[in-house]
Amino acid sequence: MNMKTETMSEQKTFKQLNVHIYNLNTDILGTGAIDAAGFISIRLVSGAVALFLIFLLRTKHLPTTTKGSWFAGFMLFLYAITFL
């Protein structure tokens, strides 16, 4: 397979996953099965796990450094606080 085909296939897979996640989010929040704090907690943890798995699939090794950004952390906090 060439690189262009793999990229288009990956994009289609991620788009389908996004649609499923959106539908799940609206079902959970729409029925009142979970409150906003629980929802954002699950969303942040699942997002971290997904990013870690994507990183492992693309690089095939664990990260050696853990450099973060205060700005990125603050923006994540702003994102989370808007749900409360």
C-alpha positions in Angstrom: 0.0 0.0 0.0 1.2 3.4 -0.7 1.3 6.3 1.8 -1.6 8.2 0.3 -3.9 5.2 0.5 -3.0 4.5 4.1 -3.6 8.1 5.0 -7.0 8.1 3.4 -7.9 4.8 5.1 -6.8 6.2 8.5 -8.8 9.4 7.9 -11.9 7.3 7.2 -11.4 5.2 10.3 -10.9 8.3 12.5 -14.0 10.0 11.0 -16.1 6.9 11.7 -14.8 6.7 15.2 -15.6 10.4 15.7 -19.2 9.9 14.6 -19.6 7.0 17.0 -18.1 8.9 19.9 -20.4 11.9 19.1 -23.4 9.7 19.1 -22.4 8.1 22.4 -21.8 11.5 24.0 -25.2 12.8 23.0 -26.9 9.6 24.2 -25.2 9.7 27.6 -25.7 13.5 28.2 -29.2 13.6 26.7 -30.6 11.0 29.0 -29.1 12.4 32.2 -27.2 9.1 32.9 -24.1 11.1 33.9 -23.4 14.6 35.2 -21.1 17.1 33.6 -18.1 16.4 36.0 -18.3 12.7 35.4 -18.6 13.2 31.7 -15.5 15.4 31.4 -13.5 13.1 33.6 -14.3 10.1 31.4 -13.6 12.2 28.3 -10.2 13.5 29.5 -9.0 10.0 30.6 -10.2 8.4 27.4 -8.6 11.1 25.3 -5.3 10.6 27.1 -5.4 6.9 26.5 -6.3 7.4 22.9 -3.4 9.8 22.3 -1.0 7.5 24.1 -2.1 4.6 21.9 -1.8 6.7 18.7 1.7 7.7 19.8 2.7 4.1 20.4 1.3 3.0 17.0 3.2 5.7 15.2 6.5 5.7 17.0 6.7 2.1 18.2 8.4 3.1 21.5 7.6 4.8 24.8 8.4 8.5 25.2 11.8 9.2 26.9 11.0 12.7 28.1 8.0 14.2 29.7 8.2 17.8 28.9 4.9 19.6 29.3 3.5 23.1 28.7 1.8 25.3 31.2 -0.2 26.9 28.4 -1.4 23.5 27.2 -2.4 22.6 30.7 -4.3 25.8 31.2 -6.1 25.4 27.9 -7.1 21.9 28.9 -8.4 23.3 32.2 -10.4 25.9 30.4 -11.9 23.2 28.2 -12.9 21.1 31.1 -14.3 23.9 33.3 -16.7 24.9 30.6 -18.6 21.7 31.1 -19.3 22.4 34.8 
